[in-house]
Amino acid sequence: MRPSLSRWCCHNGLFFLDIYLPPNYPNLPPQVHYHSHDNCLNPNLYANGVVCLSWINIWSGTKAEKWTNGSNILQLLMSIQSLVLNSSPFFNEPIYKLWKDNKLSTWIKSSNHYNEDAFILSCKNMKKVINHPSQNFGEFVVEHFRQRVAPLIAAIDGYHQGLVSVDQLGMTSASSSCHALRISSKFKSNLKRIRGHLESAFASRSIPVPSKPRALSRVSSKPRAPSKDKSEKKYK
């Protein structure tokens, strides 16, 4: 499954789901297991592979949100794409859901931090998917990332340079702001690290990676000795 929204913080990733249809389907909903790679990057996608949705009777909900014998797999997948893989997964948590439309900086900041962590975890999952694709999906995985490596790396570089926030990719032009966004040193460090890991993973599958912008390609070196002022030298 591919996220349907470019604004989602885990864009360009792949999500593998195992769906089991019980003998009395569709009277009972299917069982769904998410390949999490031991990461929890969304309140509805547990690290143990559980997909938490009222649609498949894993969570409480209204009658309209529950599975019926008239439901189908397409509706299930569309629910995951629209309700789970959204631009503000922080508010998928029931205790925070009521604050989704609140404009207080506290909630906005919490949501942004969640998106940053989720993006890094998603990139880690991408690395694992590339290195160890699910059986019979090797060629599909390689082709998927071959087509999306450029926007993925551009997103990492854009976030690192503070050109756009994670939840606004594709919605805000980098040139529309005169000042770089303020990002945490932790997120910046994680972006630089995960870029290197993805580069290695892509290289192992012969997927070319765009070159780093100058800000990311600098390496630490010994500080240069201060040069003498030319004017000072002239009048000695």
Summary of the structure (lengths in Angstrom):
residues: 236
radius of gyration: 22.2
end to end distance: 72.1
largest distance: 95.8
contacts: 611
relative contact order: 0.12
helix: 47%
strand: 5%
